[in-house]
Structure formats: structure tokens, C-alpha cells
């Protein structure tokens, strides 16, 4: 009887195979999940159901398409163009203009501009700036985080939001239900009483027919009065201030910006808020006119399971192909797909100074092991690899030559390229590029550079573990 039941369960799990094939994943990912379902059927099918579905249900996507903040804003503005951005574009070299046109087509978003770009190089700078902006807020505060912990740091910021709501500011807080699992709604009593608005994004909630752990909002976006925005990799919690003794120093980067690009970023928040709550944010008060004059070209780069053309991956590959001098990349997690891997090798092979800064320590140690399985072929191509050993390096930075820079939430891994909702800012600024280059030069000094000959002599057990885990890369 037991054998018959197990046999029924075994063949029942094969029902997951047709939907898997219809998703049209990359062949490597499809094969990985097929092997898991066939050879460890019950566990493999359960894992696929929980984390293997990388496209939103059709009805959820349909709901997301019911409202577009940008489309609403364009209609209200009667199709007017951003003359400031157009003027900045005309002053760029022809090749740079062509590259911006390329990434604009890839991302299906217009090129924008900023009158201020400020690099905040750690939580002390970011938290101080965000706290000050929340205290100064007059109309609204929109915050979107992947992780917000219910510790003393999280409670401090929650108090700031409550105070803002009490003085009549519209406050909206959007958190990912998986990333912020340590945050409980019981902490929101006073915030809600003050008139604050809170929602989970795509949380695991069977009551609302949400069963997917894999579709996470990894974006970190904060907007104050439609005039100031922050984008980067930082979350809210004591560990990001280096107060967790086990994790040690936490390295990260956020960008503060103002100017026309803030309206584009407000569109992102408005669309995410609508997707989570059904509430439309389209009033003109949330998109105030820009008064200052912009100085730098900025482009919003969005990724997510609702964007099938993988714009972040294609933007990274485009930057690698565009570079003629250097490409320096810092990433918290490194599990590249074949396309990015080939682009890294090709750039190094044609003489570009390609450097990868990868955190040796993170909250998912098996990802470090998987990432090392790619080191050999990258080192052979001339890529320099640095493992950060002074704590956690969670920064996501990419520099191309001396004018392009990108900062945001996306790591160089499968999850960021295809599964998570991500947000990066690409900007054309020699000044900001130089500032980030100095940060990376400092961080390279805190790393251990991987020597090709020494790496080749690592113990067999490490080589075997890397080889055994590498086929799982598309599933991570």
C-alpha cells in the first residue's frame, strides 16, 4: 500500500513538467529543475513550487498592467519632453549618445537627468541623510525596502515615520514579505494610528493566494516630497550599521539624487505600490515640477519577473562591450550566467582592465562556493578577482571607463537578473565615476586577490564541492 502511494506521488509530481517547459526558461535552468523533479520527485517538485516559478501568475501580471504611473503622468503633461535632458544629451560625444539610446531601448524607459548625485558610502552617511530628509518632509515620504528589521535601528526609523505622519505628511512604507520576515505588523500600531500606510509586497500569504517565495522585491528606493530620491543596496537594520558582531563591518553604497529622474523613480514606487495594494498614486502633487537645472545624465534600469527581456543583464553586458579601458564591478553575490560570463572574458581578452570585487563572507555561504567555480576560466581570460575579507561587502557597483557608473540593488547572480524586482541607476558622470573608483581602490586594498596558480592548487574536496554545486546555479 505504501509503495503504491509513493508511486502515485512520484508520477503526480510529473504534472509540474509541462508548466516548467512552457515557461521557456534557459535550457540550463530547465534541465536543472527537470533533474530535480524526476530524480528527487517530491522534494524537487515542492522546491519548484516554492522557488522555481520565475514568472508571475497571469492574473497578477494583468493586474500590474492595469495602471502605469508614467503613462498617467505623460497624459497629464500632454506629451511634453524633458528639454533639460535633451540638451545634456546633445553635448555628449556621439558614441555616448548612441549607447544611451541602446540602453533606453533595452530598458524601455527614457533617458533622464539629475541636478545632484551624492554617493553615500556606508550606512552612517545614508541613515543620516535619510533621517534628515524625513524630518524635512512637507508632503510625502515613500519608502521601499527589501529588509527592515524590528530591532533598535528599525524602530528608530519607524518613530521618524510616525512623527512625519503626525505632522500631516503622507507616509507609505512598502516591504518585501520574505526579506522583512523578521518585521512584524504588531510594531506598526502607533504608525497606523498616526495615519501611516503600510503594505507587504508579494508576501507569502496563503490567505491571499500567495505561495511564492521566489518573487521578491529586492529594490531599495526612498522618495521625499517627489524632489529627493535614494537608490542603492542598503536596508534598515542594526547589522547594516556594523553592530552585529558575527557579521562585522558592513560595506554598502546608496545614491541620493534630485532633478527630473526623481519623477521616473516615483513612477517605480507608484507602480509597485499599486501592484501591492491596488491604490493608484497619480496626483500631480507627487510629481512636482523640477526647478533646479540638471547636470548629469541618469537612466533608471529596472529588472523583474514582469520584464521578460532581462534589461539589467543586457545593460551589464552592454557596458562590458562598450568599455575600452576598464570595468570594475563590486557585487555581494556572484553566480553569473553564460552571457555575462562570456562578456567578462571577452572584455578582459581584448585588454580591458576587468576587476571583480566579491564578498568572501555573506549570509548565503554556499553562493561563495558556487561563485568560485567560475574563477578558473575568468582568471585564465585575464579577469582580476578580489575577495573582500574585512566584513560583508554588500555594495553593487559597476564602473565602465571613466564616465559610466551604475549603482543599485542587483547582484551579479541569476536571482537578480531574472527573479527579483531590482532597481539600478546608470549615470554618465566622470566626477561620480572617479569618486566610486576611489572607493573601490580602497576596498581592493582590503581584499585578497585570487592568484591563478595558487587557486589551481586548492584541495580536491573544494574543487569537487564547487563542481557539484555549479549545476544548481540556475536554481539559486
C-alpha positions in Angstrom: 0.0 0.0 0.0 2.8 2.4 1.0 4.7 1.6 -2.2 1.6 2.3 -4.3 1.1 5.6 -2.6 4.7 6.6 -3.2 4.4 5.6 -6.8 1.3 7.7 -7.2 3.1 10.7 -5.6 6.1 10.1 -7.9 4.1 10.3 -11.1 1.9 13.1 -9.7 5.0 15.3 -9.4 5.4 15.0 -13.2 2.5 17.3 -13.5 4.9 20.1 -12.9 6.9 19.3 -16.0 4.5 20.8 -18.7 4.3 24.2 -16.9 8.0 24.2 -16.4 8.6 23.6 -20.2 6.0 26.3 -21.1 7.9 28.9 -19.0 10.7 28.7 -21.6 13.5 29.2 -19.1 17.0 29.0 -20.3 17.9 25.4 -21.1 20.3 25.1 -18.2 17.6 26.1 -15.7 15.0 23.9 -17.3 17.3 20.9 -17.2 18.3 21.6 -13.6 14.6 21.6 -12.5 13.8 18.6 -14.6 16.5 16.5 -13.0 15.3 17.6 -9.6 11.7 16.7 -10.3 12.5 13.4 -11.9 15.2 12.1 -9.5 14.0 13.6 -6.2 10.3 13.9 -7.2 8.6 15.0 -4.0 11.3 17.3 -2.7 12.1 18.6 -6.2 8.5 19.3 -7.0 8.0 21.1 -3.7 11.1 23.2 -4.3 10.0 24.1 -7.8 6.6 25.1 -6.5 8.1 27.3 -3.8 11.1 28.9 -5.6 11.2 27.7 -9.2 8.4 29.8 -10.7 10.1 32.9 -12.0 7.2 34.4 -13.8 4.2 35.9 -12.1 0.8 34.3 -12.5 -1.0 35.7 -15.5 -3.7 37.4 -13.5 -1.1 39.1 -11.2 0.7 40.4 -14.3 -2.6 41.6 -15.8 -3.3 43.5 -12.6 0.1 45.1 -12.7 -0.7 46.3 -16.2 -3.9 48.0 -15.2 -2.0 51.0 -14.0 1.1 52.8 -15.2 2.1 55.9 -13.3 4.4 57.0 -16.1 1.6 56.7 -18.7 -0.7 58.7 -16.5 1.9 61.4 -16.0 2.6 61.6 -19.7 -1.0 62.2 -20.5 -1.2 64.9 -17.8 1.8 66.6 -19.3 0.4 66.4 -22.8 3.4 64.5 -24.1 5.9 67.3 -23.2 9.5 66.4 -23.4 12.3 67.0 -20.9 14.2 69.8 -22.6 17.0 69.8 -19.9 17.8 66.1 -20.5 17.7 66.6 -24.3 20.2 69.5 -24.0 22.5 67.4 -21.9 22.3 64.6 -24.4 23.3 66.8 -27.3 26.5 67.8 -25.5 27.7 64.2 -25.2 30.0 62.5 -27.6 28.2 60.7 -30.4 29.2 57.3 -29.1 27.9 58.0 -25.6 24.6 59.2 -27.1 24.3 56.0 -29.1 25.0 53.9 -26.0 22.3 55.7 -24.1 19.9 55.2 -26.9 20.7 51.5 -26.8 20.1 51.1 -23.0 17.0 53.1 -23.3 15.6 50.7 -25.9 16.7 47.7 -23.7 15.0 49.1 -20.6 12.0 50.6 -22.5 12.4 53.8 -20.4 13.6 57.3 -21.4 16.9 58.7 -20.5 16.6 61.2 -17.7 18.9 63.6 -15.7 19.8 64.8 -12.3 20.9 68.1 -10.8 22.6 66.3 -7.9 24.2 62.9 -7.4 25.6 62.2 -4.0 27.4 59.0 -3.2 26.7 57.7 0.3 29.4 55.2 1.0 28.1 53.5 4.2 25.1 53.3 6.5 26.3 56.2 8.6 26.1 58.5 5.7 22.9 57.0 4.3 21.0 56.8 7.5 22.0 60.4 8.5 20.9 61.7 5.1 17.6 59.8 5.1 16.7 60.8 8.7 17.3 64.4 7.8 15.1 64.2 4.6 12.3 62.5 6.6 12.4 65.3 9.2 12.3 67.9 6.5 9.4 66.3 4.5 6.4 68.5 3.8 4.1 66.4 1.6 5.0 62.8 1.4 7.6 60.1 2.3 7.6 56.9 0.2 10.0 54.1 1.3 10.5 50.8 -0.3 13.0 48.2 1.2 13.7 44.5 0.9 14.7 44.2 4.6 13.5 46.2 7.5 14.3 44.6 10.8 12.4 45.1 14.0 15.5 46.0 16.0 16.6 49.3 17.5 17.5 50.7 14.1 14.2 49.7 12.5 12.3 51.1 15.5 14.2 54.4 15.3 13.2 54.9 11.7 9.7 53.8 12.4 9.5 56.5 15.0 10.6 59.1 12.4 7.9 57.9 10.1 5.3 58.1 12.8 6.4 61.7 13.7 6.1 62.6 10.0 2.6 61.2 9.7 1.6 63.1 12.9 2.6 66.4 11.3 0.4 65.6 8.3 2.9 64.1 5.9 1.6 61.2 3.7 3.8 58.2 4.6 3.9 55.0 2.7 6.1 52.0 3.7 6.4 49.0 1.3 8.4 46.0 2.5 9.1 42.6 0.9 7.3 39.9 2.9 10.2 37.4 2.5 13.2 39.8 3.1 11.5 41.5 6.0 10.2 38.3 7.7 11.8 39.5 11.0 9.5 42.6 10.9 6.0 42.1 12.4 2.9 44.2 11.9 2.5 44.4 15.6 5.2 47.1 15.6 3.0 49.3 13.4 0.3 50.2 16.0 1.4 53.8 16.6 2.4 54.3 12.9 -1.0 53.2 11.7 -2.7 55.3 14.4 -0.8 58.4 13.1 -2.2 57.8 9.6 0.8 56.0 8.1 0.2 53.5 5.2 1.9 50.1 5.2 1.9 47.1 2.8 3.7 43.9 2.1 5.0 43.3 -1.4 4.3 39.8 -2.8 4.4 38.3 0.6 4.0 34.6 1.3 0.3 34.7 2.4 -1.9 31.7 1.7 -5.0 33.7 2.7 -4.3 36.0 -0.3 -3.3 33.1 -2.6 0.4 34.0 -2.4 2.6 30.9 -2.2 5.7 32.0 -3.9 9.0 32.6 -2.0 10.8 33.4 -5.2 9.2 36.6 -6.5 10.8 39.2 -4.2 11.0 42.9 -4.3 14.7 43.5 -3.8 14.5 47.2 -4.6 15.7 49.9 -2.2 14.0 53.1 -3.1 13.2 56.2 -0.9 11.5 59.3 -2.2 10.9 62.5 -0.2 8.3 65.1 -1.5 8.9 64.0 -5.1 12.1 66.0 -5.0 14.7 63.8 -3.4 15.3 60.1 -4.0 17.7 57.5 -2.7 18.6 54.3 -4.7 21.2 51.6 -3.8 21.7 48.4 -1.9 21.1 49.4 1.7 18.4 48.1 4.0 17.3 49.0 7.6 18.7 47.1 10.5 21.5 47.1 13.1 23.7 44.8 11.1 24.0 47.4 8.3 25.5 49.8 10.9 28.1 47.2 11.8 26.5 46.4 15.1 26.3 42.6 14.5 29.5 41.1 15.9 29.1 37.9 13.9 28.9 39.8 10.6 31.3 42.6 11.4 31.7 45.7 9.3 29.0 46.1 6.6 30.1 47.8 3.3 27.4 49.3 1.1 26.6 52.2 -1.2 23.5 54.4 -1.8 23.0 57.3 -4.1 21.0 60.4 -3.3 19.6 62.3 -6.3 17.3 65.1 -7.3 16.1 66.5 -10.6 13.9 65.1 -13.4 15.0 61.5 -12.6 13.0 61.6 -9.3 9.7 61.6 -11.3 10.9 58.4 -13.1 11.7 56.8 -9.7 8.3 58.0 -8.3 6.7 56.0 -11.2 8.6 52.9 -10.0 7.3 53.3 -6.5 3.7 54.1 -7.7 3.6 51.0 -9.8 5.0 48.8 -7.0 2.5 50.3 -4.6 -0.4 49.7 -6.9 0.7 46.1 -7.5 0.8 45.5 -3.8 -2.3 47.5 -2.7 -4.4 48.4 -5.7 -4.1 52.1 -4.8 -3.2 54.5 -7.6 -0.7 57.3 -6.9 -1.2 59.7 -9.8 -1.9 63.1 -8.2 0.3 65.9 -9.6 1.4 66.7 -6.0 3.5 63.5 -6.1 5.2 64.7 -9.3 6.2 68.3 -8.6 7.8 70.4 -11.4 11.6 70.4 -11.4 13.1 73.8 -10.6 16.8 73.2 -10.5 18.9 72.7 -13.6 20.2 69.2 -14.2 23.9 68.5 -14.7 24.2 64.7 -15.2 22.6 62.2 -17.5 20.9 59.4 -15.4 19.0 56.3 -16.6 16.7 54.1 -14.5 17.3 50.4 -15.0 14.5 48.1 -13.9 14.5 44.3 -13.6 11.9 41.9 -12.5 9.9 38.8 -13.5 7.4 41.1 -15.2 10.2 42.1 -17.7 11.0 39.2 -19.9 13.8 40.8 -21.8 16.2 40.8 -18.8 17.1 44.5 -19.0 19.6 44.5 -16.1 21.6 41.6 -17.6 21.6 43.2 -21.0 22.7 46.6 -19.6 25.6 45.0 -17.8 26.7 43.1 -21.0 26.3 46.4 -23.0 28.6 48.2 -20.5 31.2 45.4 -20.8 31.1 45.6 -24.5 31.3 49.4 -24.6 34.3 49.6 -22.3 37.7 50.2 -23.8 39.8 50.9 -20.7 38.4 49.4 -17.5 35.4 47.6 -16.0 35.4 47.4 -12.2 32.5 45.5 -10.5 31.6 45.0 -6.9 28.9 42.5 -6.0 27.6 40.9 -2.9 26.8 37.6 -4.7 28.5 36.2 -7.8 26.7 33.5 -9.8 26.9 34.7 -13.4 25.0 33.2 -16.3 26.8 32.2 -19.5 26.1 35.5 -21.3 27.7 37.7 -18.6 30.5 35.2 -18.1 31.4 35.4 -21.8 31.2 39.2 -21.8 33.6 39.4 -18.8 36.0 37.0 -20.6 35.8 38.9 -23.9 36.4 42.3 -22.3 39.5 41.0 -20.4 40.7 39.3 -23.5 40.7 42.5 -25.5 42.8 44.2 -22.9 40.2 45.9 -20.7 41.1 46.1 -17.0 38.3 43.9 -15.7 38.2 43.5 -11.9 35.6 41.7 -9.7 35.2 42.5 -6.0 33.3 39.7 -4.4 32.4 39.4 -0.7 34.2 36.4 0.8 31.6 36.4 3.6 27.8 36.7 3.2 24.6 35.3 4.6 24.5 32.6 1.9 27.9 30.9 2.2 27.1 28.2 -0.5 26.9 31.0 -3.0 30.5 31.8 -2.4 31.4 28.2 -3.2 29.3 28.2 -6.4 30.8 31.6 -7.4 34.4 30.2 -7.1 33.6 27.5 -9.6 33.7 30.3 -12.3 37.1 31.7 -11.1 39.3 29.4 -13.1 38.1 30.4 -16.6 37.9 34.1 -15.6 41.4 34.2 -14.3 42.6 32.4 -17.5 41.0 35.2 -19.5 42.8 37.9 -17.5 40.0 38.9 -15.1 41.3 40.0 -11.7 39.3 38.7 -8.8 39.4 40.2 -5.3 37.6 38.6 -2.3 36.6 41.2 0.3 37.6 39.9 3.8 37.1 42.9 6.0 33.5 42.1 6.7 30.4 42.0 4.5 30.7 43.8 1.2 27.1 44.2 0.0 27.7 47.1 -2.4 26.6 46.7 -6.1 28.8 49.0 -8.2 29.8 48.9 -11.8 32.3 51.3 -13.5 33.0 51.4 -17.2 35.9 53.5 -18.4 36.0 56.9 -16.7 32.4 58.2 -17.4 29.9 55.4 -16.8 28.8 54.2 -13.4 25.9 52.0 -12.1 24.7 51.6 -8.5 21.7 49.8 -7.3 20.2 46.6 -5.8 21.1 44.0 -8.4 23.9 41.5 -7.7 25.7 39.6 -10.4 23.7 36.4 -10.0 20.7 34.6 -11.5 18.3 35.8 -8.9 19.0 39.5 -9.6 18.9 39.0 -13.4 15.7 37.1 -13.6 13.8 36.5 -10.4 13.8 39.6 -8.1 12.3 43.0 -8.8 15.5 45.1 -8.9 16.4 48.8 -9.4 19.7 50.3 -10.6 20.8 53.8 -11.6 23.1 54.2 -14.5 24.8 57.6 -14.8 27.2 59.4 -17.1 29.4 61.4 -14.8 33.2 61.5 -14.7 33.1 63.0 -11.3 30.9 60.3 -9.7 32.8 57.6 -11.6 36.0 58.9 -10.1 34.5 59.0 -6.6 33.3 55.4 -6.9 36.7 54.4 -8.3 38.4 55.8 -5.3 36.0 53.8 -3.0 36.8 50.6 -5.0 40.5 51.2 -4.9 40.3 51.5 -1.1 38.2 48.3 -0.9 40.6 46.4 -3.2 43.2 47.1 -0.6 41.1 45.3 2.0 40.8 42.2 -0.2 42.8 39.1 -1.0 43.5 39.0 -4.8 43.0 35.5 -6.2 46.2 34.1 -7.7 45.6 31.8 -10.6 48.4 29.4 -9.7 47.5 29.2 -6.0 43.8 28.8 -6.8 44.6 25.9 -9.1 46.2 24.1 -6.2 43.2 24.3 -3.9 42.2 20.9 -2.2 40.3 18.4 -4.3 37.4 18.5 -1.8 36.9 22.2 -2.6 37.1 21.6 -6.3 34.5 18.7 -6.1 32.1 20.8 -4.0 32.3 23.7 -6.4 31.7 21.3 -9.3 28.8 19.6 -7.5 27.0 22.8 -6.7 27.6 24.6 -10.0 24.8 22.8 -11.9 22.4 24.2 -9.3 23.3 27.8 -10.2 20.1 28.4 -12.3 18.0 27.3 -9.3 19.7 29.6 -6.7 
